[in-house]
Amino acid sequence: MFLMETLPTEKLAFILKDWGYNMKKVDGNDYKEAVIKTMWNGSRNARDAKRRNLQIQPEKRKTSSSILTLEEYNKILKIYNEDTPDGLQKMFFYVAGLELAWRGCEGVNVTIKHFKEESDNCGLPTGRIEYNCIFSKTAQGGSHKLTDSKWLATNTTDPRICPVRLHKKMLSKRGKHITTDRLFLTSNPAWREPSSVGWFKNSPVGRNEMGKWTRTAAEEIGIDIKKKKISNHSLRSTAVSQLAKAGVGEGTAYKDCRSCQYFLHQTIPSARWRSSLSND
């Protein structure tokens, strides 16, 4: 306890590592496996404490997915036609992914049950949709309510990118043959045919397929993806960047709001997104 109170974390970690690796009994024999495990656990805890301290320092943080500038985000939205199965899903993915700050492939596990239309005290719709996923940050699975609710709000300035409207349109295109509750479905290539069952197949979009969406779109609009790390997580990085520039640290799903300082190191216009998008 004395060492923990008087020594820097990195010095304590070095001492524990050396102790756990080299220390032997008085008679020269090695300790039992359980004893060694306890020694290394102490060293690991010190290491984790140091990592947490480094993560809140922008210059020390591991390079995350790059943010998208306002111009780049706008160009991506213009690629897709919402009157097609693929275009509609991706339009909603990019709009909702930014507003809800989705992690990398969080969207692949999103179900229709995670969305609930909000009503006022009189039972009338408020124009907002509550989103609350029930899967964990790491495993993306589970049965407990682990996150605070987020909301998709009606965009009256530019209906083209209104997440509430796009969400309702997606639900309206789910045919009666759809039994899966996953929100994002595989597009039906024969959706135009008179005999087609509908816009989508009864199968969710795969993780590997969805994982390519933002990177592919970025490449299509001319971003050099070899120099700029673009992934689906870029939507979250972009959203948190906006919150950080606005001075918001709470409610971003980061345990330590100082972690948001990392995103201030990345350059992006701090003007209101919705007004800027609608004026583009």
Buried (B, 14 or more C-beta within 10 A) or exposed (E): EEEEEEBEBEEBBBBBBEEBEEEEEEEEEEBEEEEBEEBBEBBBBBBEBBEEBEBBEBEEBEEBBBBBBBEBBBBBBEBBEBEBBBBBBBBBBBBBBBBBBBBBBBBBBBBBEBBEBBEEEEEEEEBBBBBBBBBEEEEBEEEEEEBEEBBBBBBEBEEBBBBBBBBEBBEEBBBEEBEBEBBBBBBBEEBEEEEEBBBBBBEBBEEEEBBEBBBEBBBEBEBEBEEBBBBBBBBBBBBBBBBBBEEEBEEBEBEEBBBBBBBBEBEBEEEEBBEBBBEE
